[in-house]
């Protein structure tokens, strides 16, 4: 049998995270996958502690190669004898099973020239991975979610992945992978906010999208679309209810002018050049610049009164802050007549269906609770229940504008109290709900996940009316945003974080509260729900 000697020299690249704490740079899962020449699952069958003063020699029996299979399934590898907090490396014992990331970079160590190294994110196999047989499934590089800081969001514009050279007026796709490597089904809630870096307002927000993850899901890809309408740098921020945030940037530019009628016509679908002034050779097929839908224009930040319609269509606006429509002239007349009849029968609060009275929301969702305690100056502003299983409530010390759900993160940042409630058992059915685990288990999982991914939030476990609750206090600089660029630049900055509370009651109602008020005040609000 042919043997390979692999050196697990743990490279001491460090980055200063605070005055006294050092750790490995926050490489993402795909980056670790890319610079690993070999990735393997294996078991340590012997340890030679006399190999060197600083390193053990491990004998590893490989169970499965996940990248670049070798000729032999038995490897010898050298790794540090002691764990190093700066490197985050794992020290292995006999019978330990690990996920090993191997490279053939010798880093100038002449005695071991030409042999493998192992990156410090090599780790012990987690029991849940075995229960799910997670590595029996094919996980391609673009969906690799193991190791490092997790998967990073991906942005593309059609087939173009050069994030420094996107075109304005063309749809950008943002994708992000989530996963469930356990035997229990889980709910995950994510949102996205996109802004132009030199502008304060968010151009596009999509909040509180809930996704049910079946047991043992290697990955599930979430996608959002956005169309930039101005040249400049943009930032997309994806976040979950646990406080984790993932960021990615891209640059949108004006298209270069087409150089001929031939290029104008041949690029109709790709829209890679500006066809202004050119016509196709076929006079019947005159090239017209693609105009995106009114809703996409509105979501990308274009005011409704500035939305562009295709030739022959008329711009129709019902409310000052609502989206517009492009319709045929006869359809416009019919809609205006219909809206006039509807408005004459409705008061102003009913016109904005996104801002319901409590009574109106109760007609749809009877289960939700309302707090009897609010901080001084606060009062109920709006509610919304789109299904019998969910409720959104907003309380503030000032007026709330129409369409508040689409920009509730900004309202919270400015002082509002947001409460989201879900009747999970009714939404998914009792049989499916039983697979979620107990309320205590799920709250503990949220706490554990945040402690792993963003311990600077200082999460706590408390009791609210006898129920275990996950809470985080508001802070000005404990969150962390990361932006990755194609040139290898990684920018991290601390961000503010709101106070958050999450708990589940005996009736299987899931509660999530969020505000920038002190945590003890938000706890009083949660305790008064009735």
C-alpha positions in Angstrom: 0.0 0.0 0.0 1.3 3.5 -0.9 1.6 6.0 1.9 1.7 9.8 1.9 3.3 11.9 4.7 1.2 15.0 5.2 2.4 17.9 7.4 -0.2 19.7 9.4 1.8 22.8 10.1 -0.7 25.3 11.4 0.1 28.6 9.7 0.1 31.5 12.2 -1.7 34.1 10.2 -3.3 36.4 12.8 -5.5 39.4 12.7 -6.1 41.7 15.7 -9.8 41.7 16.7 -9.3 43.7 19.9 -6.6 44.9 22.1 -6.0 41.4 23.7 -7.7 38.8 21.4 -6.2 37.3 18.2 -7.8 34.8 15.8 -7.5 33.5 12.2 -8.7 35.9 9.5 -12.4 35.4 8.8 -12.1 33.3 5.6 -15.4 32.0 4.2 -16.2 28.4 3.4 -15.6 28.7 -0.4 -12.3 30.4 0.2 -11.1 27.5 2.4 -12.4 25.0 -0.2 -10.5 26.8 -2.9 -7.1 26.9 -1.4 -7.4 23.3 0.0 -5.8 20.9 -2.5 -7.4 17.9 -0.7 -10.4 17.8 1.6 -11.1 14.4 3.4 -13.1 12.8 6.2 -10.9 10.5 8.2 -10.1 8.8 11.6 -6.9 9.1 13.6 -5.6 5.6 14.2 -2.3 6.4 15.9 -0.4 9.4 17.4 3.4 9.6 17.6 4.1 12.3 20.2 7.9 12.0 19.7 7.8 13.2 16.1 9.1 16.7 17.0 9.2 19.0 20.0 6.2 20.9 18.7 4.2 18.4 16.5 2.5 15.1 16.8 2.5 12.7 13.9 -1.0 11.4 13.1 -1.8 8.3 11.1 -5.2 8.9 9.5 -7.4 6.4 7.8 -9.4 8.3 5.2 -13.1 7.4 4.9 -14.0 9.7 2.0 -12.2 12.2 -0.1 -14.4 15.3 -0.6 -12.0 17.0 -3.0 -9.2 15.6 -5.1 -9.0 11.9 -4.2 -5.5 10.5 -3.6 -4.0 7.1 -4.5 -3.8 6.0 -0.8 -6.5 6.0 1.9 -3.9 6.1 4.7 -2.2 9.4 5.4 0.5 10.4 7.9 0.1 14.0 9.0 1.9 16.3 11.5 -0.1 18.7 13.7 0.7 20.9 16.7 0.8 19.3 20.1 -1.1 22.1 21.8 -4.1 24.1 20.8 -3.3 27.7 19.9 -6.0 30.4 20.5 -4.5 32.5 17.7 -4.8 29.7 15.2 -8.0 28.0 16.4 -6.4 24.6 15.6 -7.7 21.2 16.7 -5.4 18.7 18.5 -6.5 15.2 17.7 -6.4 12.0 19.7 -6.6 8.3 18.7 -10.1 7.4 17.4 -11.0 11.1 16.7 -12.8 11.5 13.4 -12.1 14.8 11.6 -12.8 16.9 8.5 -9.3 17.7 7.2 -8.3 20.6 4.9 -5.0 19.8 3.2 -2.7 22.0 1.0 0.6 21.3 -0.7 2.1 24.6 0.4 5.4 23.8 2.2 5.8 27.4 3.6 9.6 27.0 3.2 10.0 24.2 5.7 12.9 22.3 4.0 12.7 19.1 6.2 9.1 18.6 4.9 9.6 19.9 1.4 6.9 18.8 -1.1 4.4 17.4 1.4 0.9 18.5 2.5 -0.1 21.0 5.2 -3.4 21.1 7.0 -5.3 24.4 7.5 -6.3 25.2 11.1 -10.1 25.0 10.4 -9.8 21.2 10.3 -12.2 20.0 12.9 -13.8 17.0 14.6 -16.8 15.5 12.9 -20.0 16.7 14.5 -22.4 13.8 15.6 -25.3 15.4 13.7 -23.3 15.1 10.4 -23.1 11.3 10.9 -26.8 11.0 11.8 -27.7 12.8 8.6 -24.9 11.0 6.5 -24.3 14.6 5.3 -21.1 13.7 3.4 -22.9 11.0 1.4 -24.5 13.8 -0.5 -22.8 15.7 -3.3 -22.0 19.3 -2.1 -20.5 21.3 -5.0 -17.9 24.0 -4.3 -20.4 26.9 -4.8 -22.6 25.5 -2.0 -19.8 24.5 0.4 -20.9 25.7 3.9 -18.3 24.0 6.2 -15.5 25.8 8.0 -14.4 29.3 8.5 -17.0 32.1 8.8 -19.6 30.2 6.8 -20.7 30.8 3.2 -20.6 34.3 1.9 -23.4 35.9 -0.2 -23.0 35.7 -4.0 -24.0 38.4 -6.5 -24.2 38.1 -10.2 -25.8 40.0 -13.1 -26.9 37.4 -15.7 -23.7 35.5 -16.5 -21.5 38.4 -15.2 -19.9 37.7 -11.8 -17.4 40.6 -12.0 -18.9 42.6 -9.1 -16.9 45.7 -10.0 -18.5 45.9 -13.5 -22.3 45.5 -13.2 -24.6 47.6 -15.5 -27.3 50.0 -14.3 -30.8 49.2 -15.4 -30.2 45.4 -15.3 -31.3 43.0 -12.7 -28.8 41.8 -10.0 -29.3 38.4 -8.4 -28.2 38.0 -4.7 -28.0 34.5 -3.4 -27.2 32.9 0.0 -27.1 29.3 1.2 -28.7 28.2 4.5 -28.6 24.6 5.7 -29.9 22.1 8.4 -27.4 19.4 9.3 -29.6 17.9 12.0 -32.4 15.4 12.3 -35.0 18.0 13.4 -36.8 20.3 11.0 -36.1 24.0 11.6 -37.5 27.4 10.8 -35.2 30.1 9.5 -36.1 33.7 9.0 -33.9 36.0 6.8 -34.1 39.5 5.4 -32.1 41.7 3.0 -31.4 45.4 2.8 -29.6 47.0 -0.2 -28.3 50.6 -0.3 -26.1 52.8 -2.4 -23.1 53.4 -0.2 -23.1 57.2 -0.6 -26.8 57.5 0.2 -28.4 57.0 3.6 -31.7 55.4 2.7 -32.1 51.8 1.8 -33.2 51.3 -1.8 -34.6 47.8 -1.3 -35.7 45.8 1.8 -37.3 42.4 2.1 -37.9 41.4 5.7 -38.9 38.4 7.8 -39.1 35.8 5.1 -39.5 32.5 6.9 -38.1 29.2 5.4 -38.8 25.7 6.7 -35.8 23.5 6.5 -36.5 19.8 6.4 -34.1 17.5 8.4 -30.6 16.9 6.9 -30.6 19.5 4.2 -27.0 20.0 2.9 -27.9 23.5 1.6 -30.9 25.6 0.5 -30.3 28.6 -1.7 -32.2 31.9 -1.0 -32.4 34.5 -3.8 -33.3 38.1 -4.1 -33.3 40.4 -7.1 -32.6 44.1 -7.3 -32.1 46.5 -10.2 -29.6 49.4 -9.7 -30.7 52.6 -11.4 -27.7 54.8 -10.6 -24.0 54.4 -11.1 -21.9 53.8 -7.9 -21.1 51.3 -5.2 -23.8 49.3 -3.5 -23.9 47.2 -0.3 -26.3 44.2 0.2 -26.8 43.1 3.9 -28.4 39.8 4.6 -29.4 39.2 8.2 -31.3 36.7 10.3 -33.4 37.0 13.5 -30.5 35.7 15.6 -28.4 38.8 15.0 -26.1 37.5 12.3 -25.3 39.7 9.3 -23.6 38.9 6.0 -22.5 41.7 3.6 -21.4 41.9 0.0 -20.6 44.8 -2.2 -20.9 45.5 -5.9 -20.4 48.4 -8.3 -22.9 49.4 -11.0 -21.8 51.5 -14.0 -23.4 53.1 -17.1 -23.0 51.0 -20.2 -20.6 52.0 -23.0 -22.2 53.1 -26.2 -22.8 50.5 -28.9 -20.4 51.0 -31.8 -22.7 50.0 -34.6 -26.3 49.0 -35.4 -25.0 45.4 -35.6 -23.7 45.4 -32.0 -26.8 47.2 -30.8 -29.0 44.5 -32.3 -26.8 41.5 -31.3 -26.8 42.7 -27.7 -30.5 43.1 -27.2 -30.7 40.2 -24.7 -27.4 40.7 -22.9 -27.8 44.5 -22.8 -24.0 44.9 -22.7 -23.9 48.3 -24.5 -26.1 51.4 -24.7 -28.0 51.3 -28.1 -28.9 55.0 -28.1 -29.0 56.3 -31.7 -28.7 52.9 -33.4 -31.3 50.9 -35.2 -31.3 47.2 -36.2 -30.7 46.4 -39.9 -34.2 45.1 -40.1 -36.3 48.3 -40.0 -39.2 46.4 -38.4 -37.0 45.3 -35.5 -35.9 48.7 -34.2 -33.9 48.2 -31.0 -35.5 49.7 -27.9 -33.8 49.9 -24.6 -35.3 47.4 -22.1 -37.5 49.1 -19.5 -37.9 47.0 -16.3 -41.2 46.5 -14.7 -42.8 49.4 -12.6 -42.6 47.2 -9.4 -38.9 46.5 -9.9 -38.2 50.2 -10.5 -40.2 51.1 -7.4 -38.3 48.4 -5.3 -35.0 49.7 -6.5 -35.7 53.2 -5.2 -37.3 55.1 -8.1 -40.1 57.3 -6.8 -43.4 56.3 -8.2 -43.9 59.6 -10.0 -40.6 59.1 -11.9 -41.3 55.5 -13.1 -40.9 55.0 -16.8 -43.5 53.1 -18.8 -43.1 51.3 -22.1 -44.4 53.0 -25.2 -48.2 52.9 -25.4 -48.7 52.5 -21.7 -49.9 55.0 -19.1 -48.5 55.6 -15.6 -51.1 55.1 -13.0 -50.6 56.0 -9.3 -53.2 55.4 -6.5 -51.4 56.5 -3.3 -48.4 58.9 -2.8 -46.2 56.3 -1.3 -47.5 53.2 -3.0 -46.2 51.5 -6.2 -47.3 52.5 -9.6 -48.6 50.6 -12.6 -48.1 50.9 -16.3 -51.4 50.1 -18.1 -53.2 50.6 -21.4 -55.3 53.9 -21.6 -58.6 52.1 -21.5 -57.5 50.0 -18.5 -56.4 53.1 -16.7 -59.9 54.6 -17.1 -61.5 51.5 -15.7 -59.1 51.2 -12.7 -59.6 54.9 -11.8 -63.4 54.4 -11.8 -63.1 51.3 -9.7 -60.7 52.9 -7.2 -63.0 55.9 -6.8 -65.9 53.6 -5.9 -63.7 51.7 -3.4 -62.4 54.9 -1.8 -65.8 56.3 -1.3 -66.8 53.3 0.7 -63.6 53.2 2.8 -61.9 55.5 5.3 -58.3 56.4 5.0 -57.0 53.7 7.4 -58.6 51.0 5.3 -57.0 52.3 2.0 -53.6 51.4 3.3 -54.1 47.7 3.8 -50.6 47.4 5.2 -51.7 49.5 8.3 -54.6 47.6 9.9 -56.4 48.4 13.1 -56.1 45.8 15.8 -59.7 44.8 15.2 -59.1 44.4 11.5 -56.0 42.2 12.1 -58.0 40.1 14.6 -60.5 39.3 11.9 -57.7 37.5 10.1 -55.5 36.2 12.9 -57.2 35.8 16.3 -54.3 34.3 18.2 -51.9 37.2 18.6 -51.4 39.2 21.8 -51.1 42.9 22.5 -48.8 44.4 25.2 -50.6 46.2 28.1 -47.3 48.0 29.0 -45.5 50.5 26.8 -42.8 53.0 27.6 -43.9 56.6 28.2 -45.0 58.3 25.0 -45.5 55.1 23.0 -48.8 53.9 21.5 -50.1 51.5 19.0 -49.6 52.6 15.4 -50.2 49.8 12.9 -50.7 46.1 12.6 -50.8 43.6 9.8 -52.0 40.0 9.5 -51.8 38.6 6.0 -52.6 35.0 7.1 -54.4 33.5 10.1 -51.0 32.4 11.4 -48.9 35.6 11.7 -49.2 39.1 13.1 -47.0 42.2 12.8 -47.3 45.0 15.3 -45.6 48.4 15.5 -45.6 50.8 18.4 -43.9 54.2 18.3 -43.8 57.7 19.9 -44.3 59.4 16.6 -46.4 58.8 13.4 -45.7 55.9 11.1 -45.8 56.3 7.3 -47.8 54.1 4.9 -46.2 50.8 3.8 -44.4 50.5 7.1 -43.7 46.7 6.8 -41.3 47.2 3.9 -39.1 49.5 5.9 -39.6 48.4 9.5 -35.8 48.0 10.2 -35.5 51.8 9.7 -38.5 52.4 12.0 -36.9 50.3 14.7 -33.6 52.1 14.2 -35.4 55.4 14.8 -37.1 54.2 18.0 -40.1 52.0 17.1 -41.0 48.7 18.9 -41.6 45.8 16.5 -43.4 42.6 17.6 -43.8 39.6 15.3 -45.9 36.6 16.3 -46.4 33.3 14.6 -48.9 30.5 15.4 -46.4 27.8 14.2 -48.5 24.7 15.0 -51.5 25.9 13.0 -49.2 27.1 10.1 -47.3 23.8 9.6 -49.7 21.2 11.2 -49.2 19.4 14.5 -47.3 16.5 13.0 -44.7 18.7 11.3 -44.5 20.9 14.4 -43.6 18.0 16.6 -40.4 17.6 14.6 -39.2 21.1 15.6 -38.3 20.1 19.1 -39.3 21.6 22.4 -39.5 25.4 22.9 -36.6 25.2 25.4 -34.4 23.3 22.9 -35.1 25.8 20.1 -34.4 28.8 22.2 -31.2 27.2 23.5 -30.2 26.5 19.8 -30.7 30.2 19.0 -28.5 31.2 22.0 -25.8 28.6 21.1 -25.7 29.7 17.4 -25.3 33.4 18.3 -22.6 32.6 20.9 -20.7 30.7 18.0 -21.2 33.3 15.2 -21.3 36.6 17.0 -20.5 36.4 20.8 -19.9 40.1 20.9 -23.7 40.5 21.0 -23.5 39.1 24.6 -26.8 37.0 24.3 -28.6 36.0 27.5 -31.1 33.3 28.5 -33.8 34.7 30.9 -37.3 33.7 32.0 -40.3 35.6 30.7 -43.6 34.6 32.4 -42.0 31.2 33.2 -40.8 30.6 29.6 -37.2 30.4 28.5 -36.3 33.4 26.4 -33.3 34.5 24.3 -32.5 38.2 24.7 -29.9 40.6 23.4 -29.4 44.2 24.7 -29.0 47.1 22.4 -25.5 48.3 21.7 -23.7 50.8 19.5 -20.8 48.7 18.2 -21.2 45.0 19.0 -22.5 43.8 15.7 -20.2 42.9 12.8 -20.5 43.5 9.0 -18.2 42.0 6.5 -17.8 43.0 2.8 -15.7 40.9 0.5 -14.3 42.2 -2.8 -12.9 40.5 -5.9 -9.4 41.8 -5.3 -9.2 40.0 -2.0 -10.0 43.0 0.2 -12.1 42.2 3.3 -13.7 45.1 5.1 -15.2 44.6 8.6 -16.8 47.2 10.7 -18.7 47.2 14.0 -22.4 48.1 13.7 -25.2 48.9 16.2 -27.6 46.2 17.3 -31.1 46.5 18.6 -32.5 44.9 21.7 -34.1 41.6 20.8 -36.3 39.0 22.6 -37.3 35.6 21.3 -39.5 33.0 23.1 -42.2 30.4 22.4 -45.2 29.9 24.7 -47.2 26.8 25.6 -49.7 27.4 22.8 -46.8 27.1 20.2 -46.9 30.8 19.5 -43.4 32.2 18.5 -42.7 35.8 19.7 -40.0 38.1 18.4 -39.6 41.6 19.7 -37.1 44.2 18.5 -36.3 47.8 19.5 -33.5 50.2 20.4 -35.0 50.9 23.9 -33.2 49.5 27.0 -33.6 45.7 27.3 -35.3 45.9 30.7 -38.0 48.0 29.1 -38.5 45.6 26.2 -38.7 42.7 28.7 -41.6 44.6 30.4 -43.3 44.9 27.1 -42.9 41.1 26.5 -44.1 40.2 29.9 -47.3 42.3 29.4 -48.4 40.5 26.2 -52.0 39.4 26.8 
